[in-house]
């Protein structure tokens, strides 16, 4: 079976107004990396929890959706729907 590509949205457990979106093929290990401070963009707001994850078979579609979530309209979409 082909791997899934997950686009995820994290929420800080310290401040639920702070979110981060990314892409991975292994949600568990990627969340652990964020919580260990391996990502400079998320290190100061840890610990994190997964708020939303969407699975894609196509890496291109996953990357496109992740890019969209990082735009102003994508952030608003996520705020309203997730």
Buried (B, 14 or more C-beta within 10 A) or exposed (E): EEEBBBBBBBBBEEEEEBBBBBBBEEBEEBBEBBBEEEBEEBEEBBEBEBBBBBEBEEBEEBBEBBEBBEEEEBBEEBEEEB
